[in-house]
Each structure stands twice: as structure tokens, then as C-alpha cells.
């Protein structure tokens, strides 16, 4: 009767206060994190080249490489895979891409005209730039060229030459479905929005944070990429790119093996609030085995709702791990997903329980060669009436589930509980060119 008693307590508070049975675990919650204030002082220089030249004496240095934090906002389509590491991108693609390194330009920071291309421009002789790529800007002034070593940048970089304009990469031959590039921002700590377009319009949008240093972003789409726009929406930063690889990705030599991590239901015993109408969030860990990369593609899970209510959307947030908890400062991917199906499971304590099946825009969760790699998956339901409660089990797989009482800013363990889920995807051996690992982890209740 212990589980039923706890569940009944949850349900009473669900009607009265929404989430009290878990909130009481966080009575000593840390103070909310302070949000950074976007720079309000306008840049005094009109162009990127003027600003860069003015900073020579300040030893502006792009030499340190950072890891991108990418927030994906998929539209009706989406990039099938994203990467924050060039080696993983090249390994996953499994085919020869064209590299444009922007070598051969002038030895100084210079404006290059409206378009940088194989046709030639102010900065590059005809034939110096690879066929099939153009660098331009949305309007107004020139593009800019910054040679290697100017400020510690290891390679030449190019982009729009004003802060109010944004950088555009065009692929005019309609033969590109994969692009990888180093992204730079003039001022560290900014956020560059990357918009990917195909022949039918917008494919996907990514927000890449903190690209003050060389930050890699790679993507593989299931359709032709015709252009990519890079823009700092605050207008106080410049977006520059280097070492752009592009072409048709043929896949990783066999595509890996279907695999999953499963935490099955032990019966209808409990559920915890993880709902867009309340601040509480629930997350559970996902462990990628040693020497394996996991392409996360599908979720099947149970949620509790009021009778007659419908879940219209799930926000899926994938976090890196920090000391056994989700790291809110290191989000791998965020996407909003409408469930493919809603299958009735049963009723208890005045609630209906449904199984939800949903396809993700696939997310590559990279493993490590010598140890397991932990990620955290948070799910927040949008319900047309009332709240959503993520089905729970007292049989714990890996680590116990965690909760946040402040919308995902701080996290704490939910002792004795895990969530019910089936996380499915494709596994490949790290560095392997073929089949990959067979990986299924189950907990029997």
C-alpha cells in the first residue's frame, strides 16, 4: 500500500496545488540563476574590418576552441543529425566532402565585395574558391576576409562586414545535404542563430551559444541544403565562418544497428508533474555504452492526464551531465514534438494513463572509447486541459530520476523513483565503418 498511498497524495495535491508531492523534496532550492544581460552599448565601428583592426592592440584571440551548445528548433522538417565535433561529423558522413579553407586571400583584413565565390572577387582570384559555395551577406556593405593568425585564429575566416548585416552561405549547385563549419563571433559570449534552408524552405534553426572562439557545427539533412544564414539577433556581434566542408553525405558505411534503453512499467504506481502549465520538470538519465555513438530517434513513454484531456506537444530537452544531474548550461538539443499516437493504457485515481509514441529529429549522442557517457532527457507535456504527469516506476535503471521546481534551472534527485520510457535509435561503434553495437538495456520490475 505504500506506493498507492504516495500516489493518492500526489493526486490530491495535483488537483489542489499541482505538484506538491515532489515540490516538498525541494524546500531548500538554490536561488535561481542570474540571467546575463545582453550588451546594450552599441559598437562604435561601422564595419567588422574596422572593429578588428581597432582591437589589434588588445590582443583579441580566437585561438581557443570551444564546444557548441546547440539548441535545435525544428520546423516541419529538420536536420537528421547535428555535430559539435568535426571528427564525429566526418566519421558519420563516411564520404569525401569538399573543404573550403579560404586560403589564398590577401594578407590583411579586407573587404571582399558583395560575394566571395569561385568567379573571383576583391580578395580571391578566379578559381581560388571551391566551386559550389558562395559567401555573401543579406544586404548593404561588403563581405570581409580575416587572414589566419590575425587574432590567434588558426585559419582564415570570412563573413558579413557590418554588425547589422548577417552572413549567408549559398550552395548553388543543389548537390549538398551536409555542411560542417567553424563559427566565430567577434565578441565572446554571444549567440549566433543558424538557419538552414532547402529547396522547399526552412529546414531547421539552431542557436549556437558562446562562439567567441572557433566553434564547430555540423549537420546532415535528409534533403538538399541550398543556403545557411548566420545571424546574431542582438545586432552587437559579427558572424564569421572558416573551414567549411560541404557536399553529399552517404552515411557511415552501413548505418549502425537499432538499439534502445528501456525502463519498463512496473504497473500503475505513480506519476510526477512535468507539464508546461507548471514550473516543475522531470528528467531521467540515458547512458550511452562504452565505444558507442547513439543516434537518438524515438521515444515511447506513458503520461497521466485528466479524463478527456489530450497532450498536443512534448518539449524534449537533452542535457549533458554534471555530477550526476542535468547541466542546464550545457544543453545538447531542444525540440518540440507532437506525438504520433496516444494509446489508452488504463485509469487510476481519477486519471487516464496513455502511451505516447513520438519521432525525434535525430540527435547524435556521442559516446567515449573507454567509459560510458551519461545524458539526461527531460520531457514537458503541453495538455489542452489540466496538467501532465510522467509515469514513474520504483525500479531504478542507472540513476534515479531528477526534478526541477524552477523550470529547469536547478535540479535535485527524486529519491527512489525512475521514469517509464523506451529510448530508441541507432548505435555505431566509435571509429567503425559498419554495423555497430547491438545495445538494449532493460530493467525487469
Secondary structure, 3 states (H helix, E strand, C coil): CHHHHHHHHHHHHHHHCCCHHHHHHHCCCCCCCCCCCCCCCCCCCCEHHHHHHHCHHHCCCCCCEECCEEEECCCCCCEEEEECCHHHHHHHHCCCCEEECCCCCCCCCEEEECCECCCCCCCCCCCCCCCCCEEEECCCCCEEEECCCCCCCCCCEEEECECCCCEEEECCCCCCCEEEEEEEECCCCCEEEEEEEECCEEEEEEEEECCCCEEEEEEEECCCEEEEEEECCCCCCCEEEEEEEEECCCCCCCCCEEEEEEECCCCCCEEEECECCCCCEEEEEEEECCCEEEEEEEEEEEEEEECCCCEEEEEEEEEEEECCEEEEEEEEEEEEECCCEEEEEEEECCEEEEEEEEEEEEEEECCCCCCCEEEEEEEEEEECCCCCEEEEECCCCCCCCEEECCCCCCCEECCCCEECEEEEEEEEECCCCCCCCCCEEEECC
